[in-house]
């Protein structure tokens, strides 16, 4: 693709916007970004406790709008909605990325002993299921550790980024015997340098991995 690609970023929380914009600025500043924020998605997902048919339809509506404005690709930055995003992937012909798929693929290149650190509870189950699916397809034996940084997302939403980061870093200190550490939320990318100081394994973030995969996909189109 020679023209400047238009990539629509669909967010369920405003906390995801800055991390992905920073990742694009660092690795692919030529991309034209369009931000769509629907911040009731996370609240409704937490309330319902599961993905509903109505929730899946909302994702299709957002994706259809992205297509209508001429998007070359769509990146969802909201974890815990894998099933809804997979329905969009099946429907559309342009590249559509789930928030963590590129990171999960990259993580399995390191091996099957992985640790997930999350700040949104529903992400643990959805990401574990995704990771198991990818591991099975690649015939990788998965040994998974999970950690939930309670209160970190709320701290960031209230403007206390330092406390957000410290909660994640302290939680990561006891992670041992893993091939890679995965920071599940886009908004956790800012804590990566601190986590790297307390673990010996590579630390992966969704924004950086997603940008690299989108570059590859659109270069082939």
Biotite code that builds the C-alpha atoms (Angstrom):
import biotite.structure as struc

atoms = struc.array([
    struc.Atom([0.000, 0.000, 0.000], chain_id="A", res_id=1, res_name="UNK", atom_name="CA", element="C"),
    struc.Atom([1.607, 3.219, -1.204], chain_id="A", res_id=2, res_name="UNK", atom_name="CA", element="C"),
    struc.Atom([-0.990, 5.721, -0.027], chain_id="A", res_id=3, res_name="UNK", atom_name="CA", element="C"),
    struc.Atom([-1.210, 6.934, 3.532], chain_id="A", res_id=4, res_name="UNK", atom_name="CA", element="C"),
    struc.Atom([-3.297, 4.247, 5.263], chain_id="A", res_id=5, res_name="UNK", atom_name="CA", element="C"),
    struc.Atom([-6.353, 5.251, 7.260], chain_id="A", res_id=6, res_name="UNK", atom_name="CA", element="C"),
    struc.Atom([-6.617, 3.117, 10.381], chain_id="A", res_id=7, res_name="UNK", atom_name="CA", element="C"),
    struc.Atom([-9.622, 3.384, 12.657], chain_id="A", res_id=8, res_name="UNK", atom_name="CA", element="C"),
    struc.Atom([-8.983, 2.723, 16.335], chain_id="A", res_id=9, res_name="UNK", atom_name="CA", element="C"),
    struc.Atom([-12.079, 1.695, 18.276], chain_id="A", res_id=10, res_name="UNK", atom_name="CA", element="C"),
    struc.Atom([-11.884, 2.228, 22.037], chain_id="A", res_id=11, res_name="UNK", atom_name="CA", element="C"),
    struc.Atom([-14.053, 1.222, 24.986], chain_id="A", res_id=12, res_name="UNK", atom_name="CA", element="C"),
    struc.Atom([-12.124, 3.505, 27.343], chain_id="A", res_id=13, res_name="UNK", atom_name="CA", element="C"),
    struc.Atom([-10.330, 6.825, 26.803], chain_id="A", res_id=14, res_name="UNK", atom_name="CA", element="C"),
    struc.Atom([-7.349, 5.344, 28.643], chain_id="A", res_id=15, res_name="UNK", atom_name="CA", element="C"),
    struc.Atom([-6.434, 3.354, 25.523], chain_id="A", res_id=16, res_name="UNK", atom_name="CA", element="C"),
    struc.Atom([-6.096, 6.321, 23.183], chain_id="A", res_id=17, res_name="UNK", atom_name="CA", element="C"),
    struc.Atom([-2.749, 7.766, 24.257], chain_id="A", res_id=18, res_name="UNK", atom_name="CA", element="C"),
    struc.Atom([-0.846, 4.436, 24.375], chain_id="A", res_id=19, res_name="UNK", atom_name="CA", element="C"),
    struc.Atom([-1.787, 3.395, 20.849], chain_id="A", res_id=20, res_name="UNK", atom_name="CA", element="C"),
    struc.Atom([-1.227, 6.879, 19.424], chain_id="A", res_id=21, res_name="UNK", atom_name="CA", element="C"),
    struc.Atom([2.224, 6.884, 21.011], chain_id="A", res_id=22, res_name="UNK", atom_name="CA", element="C"),
    struc.Atom([2.996, 3.472, 19.524], chain_id="A", res_id=23, res_name="UNK", atom_name="CA", element="C"),
    struc.Atom([2.021, 4.675, 16.052], chain_id="A", res_id=24, res_name="UNK", atom_name="CA", element="C"),
    struc.Atom([4.002, 7.897, 16.467], chain_id="A", res_id=25, res_name="UNK", atom_name="CA", element="C"),
    struc.Atom([7.106, 5.892, 17.331], chain_id="A", res_id=26, res_name="UNK", atom_name="CA", element="C"),
    struc.Atom([6.839, 3.128, 14.734], chain_id="A", res_id=27, res_name="UNK", atom_name="CA", element="C"),
    struc.Atom([4.505, 4.301, 11.960], chain_id="A", res_id=28, res_name="UNK", atom_name="CA", element="C"),
    struc.Atom([3.876, 8.056, 12.001], chain_id="A", res_id=29, res_name="UNK", atom_name="CA", element="C"),
    struc.Atom([2.714, 8.011, 8.370], chain_id="A", res_id=30, res_name="UNK", atom_name="CA", element="C"),
    struc.Atom([-0.528, 6.247, 9.269], chain_id="A", res_id=31, res_name="UNK", atom_name="CA", element="C"),
    struc.Atom([-3.671, 8.392, 9.463], chain_id="A", res_id=32, res_name="UNK", atom_name="CA", element="C"),
    struc.Atom([-5.480, 7.532, 12.678], chain_id="A", res_id=33, res_name="UNK", atom_name="CA", element="C"),
    struc.Atom([-9.203, 7.869, 13.366], chain_id="A", res_id=34, res_name="UNK", atom_name="CA", element="C"),
    struc.Atom([-10.329, 7.430, 16.983], chain_id="A", res_id=35, res_name="UNK", atom_name="CA", element="C"),
    struc.Atom([-13.810, 6.131, 17.811], chain_id="A", res_id=36, res_name="UNK", atom_name="CA", element="C"),
    struc.Atom([-14.613, 6.103, 21.533], chain_id="A", res_id=37, res_name="UNK", atom_name="CA", element="C"),
    struc.Atom([-17.662, 4.306, 22.944], chain_id="A", res_id=38, res_name="UNK", atom_name="CA", element="C"),
    struc.Atom([-16.961, 4.332, 26.654], chain_id="A", res_id=39, res_name="UNK", atom_name="CA", element="C"),
    struc.Atom([-20.143, 2.596, 27.781], chain_id="A", res_id=40, res_name="UNK", atom_name="CA", element="C"),
    struc.Atom([-18.848, -0.687, 26.349], chain_id="A", res_id=41, res_name="UNK", atom_name="CA", element="C"),
    struc.Atom([-16.578, -1.486, 29.293], chain_id="A", res_id=42, res_name="UNK", atom_name="CA", element="C"),
    struc.Atom([-19.228, -0.519, 31.839], chain_id="A", res_id=43, res_name="UNK", atom_name="CA", element="C"),
    struc.Atom([-21.868, -2.643, 30.142], chain_id="A", res_id=44, res_name="UNK", atom_name="CA", element="C"),
    struc.Atom([-19.483, -5.584, 29.753], chain_id="A", res_id=45, res_name="UNK", atom_name="CA", element="C"),
    struc.Atom([-18.698, -5.476, 33.477], chain_id="A", res_id=46, res_name="UNK", atom_name="CA", element="C"),
    struc.Atom([-22.408, -5.196, 34.322], chain_id="A", res_id=47, res_name="UNK", atom_name="CA", element="C"),
    struc.Atom([-23.524, -8.051, 32.075], chain_id="A", res_id=48, res_name="UNK", atom_name="CA", element="C"),
    struc.Atom([-20.672, -10.383, 32.967], chain_id="A", res_id=49, res_name="UNK", atom_name="CA", element="C"),
    struc.Atom([-20.648, -11.797, 29.453], chain_id="A", res_id=50, res_name="UNK", atom_name="CA", element="C"),
    struc.Atom([-20.826, -10.840, 25.796], chain_id="A", res_id=51, res_name="UNK", atom_name="CA", element="C"),
    struc.Atom([-24.452, -10.466, 24.732], chain_id="A", res_id=52, res_name="UNK", atom_name="CA", element="C"),
    struc.Atom([-25.936, -10.458, 21.239], chain_id="A", res_id=53, res_name="UNK", atom_name="CA", element="C"),
    struc.Atom([-26.734, -6.770, 21.672], chain_id="A", res_id=54, res_name="UNK", atom_name="CA", element="C"),
    struc.Atom([-23.118, -6.041, 22.570], chain_id="A", res_id=55, res_name="UNK", atom_name="CA", element="C"),
    struc.Atom([-21.889, -7.897, 19.476], chain_id="A", res_id=56, res_name="UNK", atom_name="CA", element="C"),
    struc.Atom([-24.255, -5.852, 17.315], chain_id="A", res_id=57, res_name="UNK", atom_name="CA", element="C"),
    struc.Atom([-22.808, -2.647, 18.734], chain_id="A", res_id=58, res_name="UNK", atom_name="CA", element="C"),
    struc.Atom([-19.354, -3.760, 17.622], chain_id="A", res_id=59, res_name="UNK", atom_name="CA", element="C"),
    struc.Atom([-20.632, -4.453, 14.116], chain_id="A", res_id=60, res_name="UNK", atom_name="CA", element="C"),
    struc.Atom([-22.210, -0.996, 14.003], chain_id="A", res_id=61, res_name="UNK", atom_name="CA", element="C"),
    struc.Atom([-18.936, 0.660, 14.999], chain_id="A", res_id=62, res_name="UNK", atom_name="CA", element="C"),
    struc.Atom([-17.013, -1.377, 12.432], chain_id="A", res_id=63, res_name="UNK", atom_name="CA", element="C"),
    struc.Atom([-19.513, -0.549, 9.683], chain_id="A", res_id=64, res_name="UNK", atom_name="CA", element="C"),
    struc.Atom([-18.995, 3.142, 10.388], chain_id="A", res_id=65, res_name="UNK", atom_name="CA", element="C"),
    struc.Atom([-15.229, 2.669, 10.101], chain_id="A", res_id=66, res_name="UNK", atom_name="CA", element="C"),
    struc.Atom([-15.709, 1.057, 6.695], chain_id="A", res_id=67, res_name="UNK", atom_name="CA", element="C"),
    struc.Atom([-18.058, 3.841, 5.591], chain_id="A", res_id=68, res_name="UNK", atom_name="CA", element="C"),
    struc.Atom([-15.371, 6.475, 6.217], chain_id="A", res_id=69, res_name="UNK", atom_name="CA", element="C"),
    struc.Atom([-12.829, 4.635, 4.087], chain_id="A", res_id=70, res_name="UNK", atom_name="CA", element="C"),
    struc.Atom([-10.732, 2.816, 6.666], chain_id="A", res_id=71, res_name="UNK", atom_name="CA", element="C"),
    struc.Atom([-8.008, 0.516, 5.358], chain_id="A", res_id=72, res_name="UNK", atom_name="CA", element="C"),
    struc.Atom([-7.894, -1.392, 8.651], chain_id="A", res_id=73, res_name="UNK", atom_name="CA", element="C"),
    struc.Atom([-9.549, -1.460, 12.066], chain_id="A", res_id=74, res_name="UNK", atom_name="CA", element="C"),
    struc.Atom([-7.854, -2.003, 15.407], chain_id="A", res_id=75, res_name="UNK", atom_name="CA", element="C"),
    struc.Atom([-9.998, -2.594, 18.467], chain_id="A", res_id=76, res_name="UNK", atom_name="CA", element="C"),
    struc.Atom([-8.129, -1.500, 21.581], chain_id="A", res_id=77, res_name="UNK", atom_name="CA", element="C"),
    struc.Atom([-10.637, -2.881, 24.084], chain_id="A", res_id=78, res_name="UNK", atom_name="CA", element="C"),
    struc.Atom([-9.828, -6.202, 25.723], chain_id="A", res_id=79, res_name="UNK", atom_name="CA", element="C"),
    struc.Atom([-12.501, -8.657, 26.949], chain_id="A", res_id=80, res_name="UNK", atom_name="CA", element="C"),
    struc.Atom([-14.541, -8.428, 23.732], chain_id="A", res_id=81, res_name="UNK", atom_name="CA", element="C"),
    struc.Atom([-12.832, -11.102, 21.624], chain_id="A", res_id=82, res_name="UNK", atom_name="CA", element="C"),
    struc.Atom([-16.017, -12.871, 20.558], chain_id="A", res_id=83, res_name="UNK", atom_name="CA", element="C"),
    struc.Atom([-17.651, -9.684, 19.298], chain_id="A", res_id=84, res_name="UNK", atom_name="CA", element="C"),
    struc.Atom([-14.536, -8.685, 17.374], chain_id="A", res_id=85, res_name="UNK", atom_name="CA", element="C"),
    struc.Atom([-14.257, -12.131, 15.791], chain_id="A", res_id=86, res_name="UNK", atom_name="CA", element="C"),
    struc.Atom([-17.741, -11.649, 14.344], chain_id="A", res_id=87, res_name="UNK", atom_name="CA", element="C"),
    struc.Atom([-16.567, -8.384, 12.801], chain_id="A", res_id=88, res_name="UNK", atom_name="CA", element="C"),
    struc.Atom([-13.482, -10.113, 11.374], chain_id="A", res_id=89, res_name="UNK", atom_name="CA", element="C"),
    struc.Atom([-15.680, -12.694, 9.660], chain_id="A", res_id=90, res_name="UNK", atom_name="CA", element="C"),
    struc.Atom([-17.897, -10.005, 8.149], chain_id="A", res_id=91, res_name="UNK", atom_name="CA", element="C"),
    struc.Atom([-15.370, -7.520, 6.772], chain_id="A", res_id=92, res_name="UNK", atom_name="CA", element="C"),
    struc.Atom([-12.770, -7.839, 4.025], chain_id="A", res_id=93, res_name="UNK", atom_name="CA", element="C"),
    struc.Atom([-10.329, -5.262, 5.425], chain_id="A", res_id=94, res_name="UNK", atom_name="CA", element="C"),
    struc.Atom([-7.877, -6.222, 8.197], chain_id="A", res_id=95, res_name="UNK", atom_name="CA", element="C"),
    struc.Atom([-9.531, -6.179, 11.626], chain_id="A", res_id=96, res_name="UNK", atom_name="CA", element="C"),
    struc.Atom([-7.338, -6.788, 14.667], chain_id="A", res_id=97, res_name="UNK", atom_name="CA", element="C"),
    struc.Atom([-8.344, -7.823, 18.131], chain_id="A", res_id=98, res_name="UNK", atom_name="CA", element="C"),
    struc.Atom([-6.411, -5.795, 20.712], chain_id="A", res_id=99, res_name="UNK", atom_name="CA", element="C"),
    struc.Atom([-4.139, -8.564, 21.919], chain_id="A", res_id=100, res_name="UNK", atom_name="CA", element="C"),
    struc.Atom([-3.857, -10.949, 18.985], chain_id="A", res_id=101, res_name="UNK", atom_name="CA", element="C"),
    struc.Atom([-0.531, -9.600, 17.723], chain_id="A", res_id=102, res_name="UNK", atom_name="CA", element="C"),
    struc.Atom([0.945, -9.675, 21.237], chain_id="A", res_id=103, res_name="UNK", atom_name="CA", element="C"),
    struc.Atom([-0.273, -13.234, 21.847], chain_id="A", res_id=104, res_name="UNK", atom_name="CA", element="C"),
    struc.Atom([1.256, -14.402, 18.585], chain_id="A", res_id=105, res_name="UNK", atom_name="CA", element="C"),
    struc.Atom([4.538, -12.709, 19.468], chain_id="A", res_id=106, res_name="UNK", atom_name="CA", element="C"),
    struc.Atom([4.510, -14.164, 22.988], chain_id="A", res_id=107, res_name="UNK", atom_name="CA", element="C"),
    struc.Atom([4.227, -17.740, 21.740], chain_id="A", res_id=108, res_name="UNK", atom_name="CA", element="C"),
    struc.Atom([7.377, -17.200, 19.696], chain_id="A", res_id=109, res_name="UNK", atom_name="CA", element="C"),
    struc.Atom([9.205, -17.034, 23.034], chain_id="A", res_id=110, res_name="UNK", atom_name="CA", element="C"),
    struc.Atom([7.588, -20.213, 24.389], chain_id="A", res_id=111, res_name="UNK", atom_name="CA", element="C"),
    struc.Atom([4.583, -21.490, 26.291], chain_id="A", res_id=112, res_name="UNK", atom_name="CA", element="C"),
    struc.Atom([5.424, -20.353, 29.822], chain_id="A", res_id=113, res_name="UNK", atom_name="CA", element="C"),
    struc.Atom([3.679, -16.998, 29.953], chain_id="A", res_id=114, res_name="UNK", atom_name="CA", element="C"),
    struc.Atom([2.390, -14.521, 32.526], chain_id="A", res_id=115, res_name="UNK", atom_name="CA", element="C"),
    struc.Atom([-0.567, -12.211, 31.912], chain_id="A", res_id=116, res_name="UNK", atom_name="CA", element="C"),
    struc.Atom([-0.888, -9.069, 34.017], chain_id="A", res_id=117, res_name="UNK", atom_name="CA", element="C"),
    struc.Atom([-4.227, -7.257, 33.679], chain_id="A", res_id=118, res_name="UNK", atom_name="CA", element="C"),
    struc.Atom([-6.052, -4.299, 35.215], chain_id="A", res_id=119, res_name="UNK", atom_name="CA", element="C"),
    struc.Atom([-9.579, -5.159, 33.970], chain_id="A", res_id=120, res_name="UNK", atom_name="CA", element="C"),
    struc.Atom([-10.969, -8.388, 35.495], chain_id="A", res_id=121, res_name="UNK", atom_name="CA", element="C"),
    struc.Atom([-12.897, -9.662, 32.462], chain_id="A", res_id=122, res_name="UNK", atom_name="CA", element="C"),
    struc.Atom([-9.714, -9.604, 30.403], chain_id="A", res_id=123, res_name="UNK", atom_name="CA", element="C"),
    struc.Atom([-8.182, -12.513, 32.312], chain_id="A", res_id=124, res_name="UNK", atom_name="CA", element="C"),
    struc.Atom([-10.755, -15.071, 31.124], chain_id="A", res_id=125, res_name="UNK", atom_name="CA", element="C"),
    struc.Atom([-11.076, -13.786, 27.567], chain_id="A", res_id=126, res_name="UNK", atom_name="CA", element="C"),
    struc.Atom([-7.335, -13.477, 27.024], chain_id="A", res_id=127, res_name="UNK", atom_name="CA", element="C"),
    struc.Atom([-6.648, -16.884, 28.572], chain_id="A", res_id=128, res_name="UNK", atom_name="CA", element="C"),
    struc.Atom([-9.108, -18.450, 26.129], chain_id="A", res_id=129, res_name="UNK", atom_name="CA", element="C"),
    struc.Atom([-7.551, -16.618, 23.185], chain_id="A", res_id=130, res_name="UNK", atom_name="CA", element="C"),
    struc.Atom([-4.052, -17.623, 24.215], chain_id="A", res_id=131, res_name="UNK", atom_name="CA", element="C"),
    struc.Atom([-5.052, -21.262, 24.604], chain_id="A", res_id=132, res_name="UNK", atom_name="CA", element="C"),
    struc.Atom([-6.579, -21.199, 21.127], chain_id="A", res_id=133, res_name="UNK", atom_name="CA", element="C"),
    struc.Atom([-3.414, -19.762, 19.587], chain_id="A", res_id=134, res_name="UNK", atom_name="CA", element="C"),
    struc.Atom([-1.205, -22.189, 21.527], chain_id="A", res_id=135, res_name="UNK", atom_name="CA", element="C"),
    struc.Atom([-3.251, -25.197, 20.435], chain_id="A", res_id=136, res_name="UNK", atom_name="CA", element="C"),
    struc.Atom([-3.077, -24.129, 16.792], chain_id="A", res_id=137, res_name="UNK", atom_name="CA", element="C"),
    struc.Atom([0.706, -23.835, 17.072], chain_id="A", res_id=138, res_name="UNK", atom_name="CA", element="C"),
    struc.Atom([1.064, -27.049, 19.097], chain_id="A", res_id=139, res_name="UNK", atom_name="CA", element="C"),
    struc.Atom([2.639, -25.110, 21.976], chain_id="A", res_id=140, res_name="UNK", atom_name="CA", element="C"),
    struc.Atom([2.180, -26.451, 25.513], chain_id="A", res_id=141, res_name="UNK", atom_name="CA", element="C"),
    struc.Atom([0.846, -23.564, 27.580], chain_id="A", res_id=142, res_name="UNK", atom_name="CA", element="C"),
    struc.Atom([1.790, -22.906, 31.206], chain_id="A", res_id=143, res_name="UNK", atom_name="CA", element="C"),
    struc.Atom([0.030, -19.730, 32.223], chain_id="A", res_id=144, res_name="UNK", atom_name="CA", element="C"),
    struc.Atom([0.250, -17.424, 35.219], chain_id="A", res_id=145, res_name="UNK", atom_name="CA", element="C"),
    struc.Atom([-2.253, -14.595, 35.651], chain_id="A", res_id=146, res_name="UNK", atom_name="CA", element="C"),
    struc.Atom([-2.189, -11.486, 37.827], chain_id="A", res_id=147, res_name="UNK", atom_name="CA", element="C"),
    struc.Atom([-4.871, -8.817, 38.352], chain_id="A", res_id=148, res_name="UNK", atom_name="CA", element="C"),
    struc.Atom([-3.715, -5.382, 39.504], chain_id="A", res_id=149, res_name="UNK", atom_name="CA", element="C"),
    struc.Atom([-6.781, -4.382, 41.495], chain_id="A", res_id=150, res_name="UNK", atom_name="CA", element="C"),
    struc.Atom([-7.326, -0.633, 41.604], chain_id="A", res_id=151, res_name="UNK", atom_name="CA", element="C"),
    struc.Atom([-4.779, 0.193, 38.915], chain_id="A", res_id=152, res_name="UNK", atom_name="CA", element="C"),
    struc.Atom([-7.260, 1.113, 36.192], chain_id="A", res_id=153, res_name="UNK", atom_name="CA", element="C"),
    struc.Atom([-9.252, 3.253, 38.614], chain_id="A", res_id=154, res_name="UNK", atom_name="CA", element="C"),
    struc.Atom([-6.070, 5.031, 39.692], chain_id="A", res_id=155, res_name="UNK", atom_name="CA", element="C"),
    struc.Atom([-5.217, 5.845, 36.087], chain_id="A", res_id=156, res_name="UNK", atom_name="CA", element="C"),
    struc.Atom([-8.758, 7.052, 35.399], chain_id="A", res_id=157, res_name="UNK", atom_name="CA", element="C"),
    struc.Atom([-8.468, 9.365, 38.411], chain_id="A", res_id=158, res_name="UNK", atom_name="CA", element="C"),
    struc.Atom([-5.213, 10.809, 37.096], chain_id="A", res_id=159, res_name="UNK", atom_name="CA", element="C"),
    struc.Atom([-2.812, 8.960, 39.394], chain_id="A", res_id=160, res_name="UNK", atom_name="CA", element="C"),
    struc.Atom([-0.610, 7.349, 36.762], chain_id="A", res_id=161, res_name="UNK", atom_name="CA", element="C"),
    struc.Atom([2.255, 6.785, 39.197], chain_id="A", res_id=162, res_name="UNK", atom_name="CA", element="C"),
    struc.Atom([0.049, 4.684, 41.487], chain_id="A", res_id=163, res_name="UNK", atom_name="CA", element="C"),
    struc.Atom([-1.291, 2.774, 38.473], chain_id="A", res_id=164, res_name="UNK", atom_name="CA", element="C"),
    struc.Atom([2.249, 1.897, 37.431], chain_id="A", res_id=165, res_name="UNK", atom_name="CA", element="C"),
    struc.Atom([3.421, 1.008, 40.934], chain_id="A", res_id=166, res_name="UNK", atom_name="CA", element="C"),
    struc.Atom([0.537, -1.433, 41.463], chain_id="A", res_id=167, res_name="UNK", atom_name="CA", element="C"),
    struc.Atom([1.435, -3.238, 38.243], chain_id="A", res_id=168, res_name="UNK", atom_name="CA", element="C"),
    struc.Atom([5.157, -3.271, 38.973], chain_id="A", res_id=169, res_name="UNK", atom_name="CA", element="C"),
    struc.Atom([4.716, -4.622, 42.496], chain_id="A", res_id=170, res_name="UNK", atom_name="CA", element="C"),
    struc.Atom([2.418, -7.342, 41.203], chain_id="A", res_id=171, res_name="UNK", atom_name="CA", element="C"),
    struc.Atom([5.008, -8.374, 38.624], chain_id="A", res_id=172, res_name="UNK", atom_name="CA", element="C"),
    struc.Atom([7.862, -8.725, 41.112], chain_id="A", res_id=173, res_name="UNK", atom_name="CA", element="C"),
    struc.Atom([7.093, -12.345, 41.978], chain_id="A", res_id=174, res_name="UNK", atom_name="CA", element="C"),
    struc.Atom([6.752, -13.528, 38.381], chain_id="A", res_id=175, res_name="UNK", atom_name="CA", element="C"),
    struc.Atom([9.361, -16.206, 37.763], chain_id="A", res_id=176, res_name="UNK", atom_name="CA", element="C"),
    struc.Atom([10.084, -19.045, 35.356], chain_id="A", res_id=177, res_name="UNK", atom_name="CA", element="C"),
    struc.Atom([8.266, -17.571, 32.364], chain_id="A", res_id=178, res_name="UNK", atom_name="CA", element="C"),
    struc.Atom([9.271, -17.018, 28.746], chain_id="A", res_id=179, res_name="UNK", atom_name="CA", element="C"),
    struc.Atom([7.472, -13.670, 28.477], chain_id="A", res_id=180, res_name="UNK", atom_name="CA", element="C"),
    struc.Atom([5.258, -11.272, 30.445], chain_id="A", res_id=181, res_name="UNK", atom_name="CA", element="C"),
    struc.Atom([2.179, -9.833, 28.731], chain_id="A", res_id=182, res_name="UNK", atom_name="CA", element="C"),
    struc.Atom([0.623, -6.517, 29.783], chain_id="A", res_id=183, res_name="UNK", atom_name="CA", element="C"),
    struc.Atom([-3.008, -7.098, 28.870], chain_id="A", res_id=184, res_name="UNK", atom_name="CA", element="C"),
    struc.Atom([-4.505, -3.594, 28.627], chain_id="A", res_id=185, res_name="UNK", atom_name="CA", element="C"),
    struc.Atom([-3.395, -0.950, 26.127], chain_id="A", res_id=186, res_name="UNK", atom_name="CA", element="C"),
    struc.Atom([-3.332, 1.509, 29.025], chain_id="A", res_id=187, res_name="UNK", atom_name="CA", element="C"),
    struc.Atom([-0.690, -0.630, 30.777], chain_id="A", res_id=188, res_name="UNK", atom_name="CA", element="C"),
    struc.Atom([1.974, 0.075, 28.151], chain_id="A", res_id=189, res_name="UNK", atom_name="CA", element="C"),
    struc.Atom([3.228, 3.042, 30.164], chain_id="A", res_id=190, res_name="UNK", atom_name="CA", element="C"),
    struc.Atom([4.251, 0.636, 32.974], chain_id="A", res_id=191, res_name="UNK", atom_name="CA", element="C"),
    struc.Atom([6.459, -1.470, 30.722], chain_id="A", res_id=192, res_name="UNK", atom_name="CA", element="C"),
    struc.Atom([9.814, 0.152, 31.651], chain_id="A", res_id=193, res_name="UNK", atom_name="CA", element="C"),
    struc.Atom([9.144, -0.406, 35.344], chain_id="A", res_id=194, res_name="UNK", atom_name="CA", element="C"),
    struc.Atom([8.055, -4.002, 34.842], chain_id="A", res_id=195, res_name="UNK", atom_name="CA", element="C"),
    struc.Atom([11.170, -4.681, 32.788], chain_id="A", res_id=196, res_name="UNK", atom_name="CA", element="C"),
    struc.Atom([13.239, -3.688, 35.809], chain_id="A", res_id=197, res_name="UNK", atom_name="CA", element="C"),
    struc.Atom([11.678, -6.329, 38.080], chain_id="A", res_id=198, res_name="UNK", atom_name="CA", element="C"),
    struc.Atom([11.352, -9.335, 35.753], chain_id="A", res_id=199, res_name="UNK", atom_name="CA", element="C"),
    struc.Atom([13.984, -11.133, 33.721], chain_id="A", res_id=200, res_name="UNK", atom_name="CA", element="C"),
    struc.Atom([11.711, -12.193, 30.845], chain_id="A", res_id=201, res_name="UNK", atom_name="CA", element="C"),
    struc.Atom([10.751, -10.045, 27.837], chain_id="A", res_id=202, res_name="UNK", atom_name="CA", element="C"),
    struc.Atom([7.779, -7.737, 28.512], chain_id="A", res_id=203, res_name="UNK", atom_name="CA", element="C"),
    struc.Atom([5.273, -7.363, 25.675], chain_id="A", res_id=204, res_name="UNK", atom_name="CA", element="C"),
    struc.Atom([2.589, -4.721, 25.171], chain_id="A", res_id=205, res_name="UNK", atom_name="CA", element="C"),
    struc.Atom([-0.452, -4.762, 22.916], chain_id="A", res_id=206, res_name="UNK", atom_name="CA", element="C"),
    struc.Atom([0.073, -1.354, 21.239], chain_id="A", res_id=207, res_name="UNK", atom_name="CA", element="C"),
    struc.Atom([3.592, -2.027, 19.963], chain_id="A", res_id=208, res_name="UNK", atom_name="CA", element="C"),
    struc.Atom([2.724, -5.524, 18.757], chain_id="A", res_id=209, res_name="UNK", atom_name="CA", element="C"),
    struc.Atom([-0.466, -4.354, 17.033], chain_id="A", res_id=210, res_name="UNK", atom_name="CA", element="C"),
    struc.Atom([1.266, -1.574, 15.113], chain_id="A", res_id=211, res_name="UNK", atom_name="CA", element="C"),
    struc.Atom([3.896, -3.969, 13.786], chain_id="A", res_id=212, res_name="UNK", atom_name="CA", element="C"),
    struc.Atom([1.266, -6.464, 12.634], chain_id="A", res_id=213, res_name="UNK", atom_name="CA", element="C"),
    struc.Atom([-0.828, -3.799, 10.912], chain_id="A", res_id=214, res_name="UNK", atom_name="CA", element="C"),
    struc.Atom([2.260, -2.601, 9.050], chain_id="A", res_id=215, res_name="UNK", atom_name="CA", element="C"),
    struc.Atom([2.874, -6.118, 7.766], chain_id="A", res_id=216, res_name="UNK", atom_name="CA", element="C"),
    struc.Atom([-0.745, -6.684, 6.759], chain_id="A", res_id=217, res_name="UNK", atom_name="CA", element="C"),
    struc.Atom([-1.146, -3.417, 4.881], chain_id="A", res_id=218, res_name="UNK", atom_name="CA", element="C"),
    struc.Atom([2.233, -3.778, 3.178], chain_id="A", res_id=219, res_name="UNK", atom_name="CA", element="C"),
    struc.Atom([0.851, -6.954, 1.593], chain_id="A", res_id=220, res_name="UNK", atom_name="CA", element="C"),
    struc.Atom([-2.350, -5.337, 0.337], chain_id="A", res_id=221, res_name="UNK", atom_name="CA", element="C"),
])
